[in-house]
Amino acid sequence: MLPEVKNLEAVELGLRAAMNRDLRGVLEQLLNDPGVVVPEDQGRPGEKCHRARGKDMETIFGSVPLWRNYYRQAFIPRGGCSTTSEISSPCPRFWRRTT
């Protein structure tokens, strides 16, 4: 005979946490499958490819790492980044990621 459970909330929270963890793993495998064809995953003339860059994607199950190629113009014209926050990191309007 099973022991009596008086607080089902703890059981529900544990099951939800386990389900979310498992579903994040499934989603990560599906989205990062090497066999998945990613549109526009070819460099354009004058772009430099940065392969397999990670970014966390928020889902209803929690954060899932997504690995994609990013492309950057090889030459950024003078004055391309105007604010100090853009200078400390790559200028966002000169970066293109694959979808």
Buried (B, 14 or more C-beta within 10 A) or exposed (E): EEEEEEEEEEEEEEEEEEEBEEBBEEBBEEBBEEEEEEEEBEBEEEBEEBEEBEEEEEBEBEEBEBEBBBBBBEEEEEEEBEEEEBEEEBBEEBBBBBE
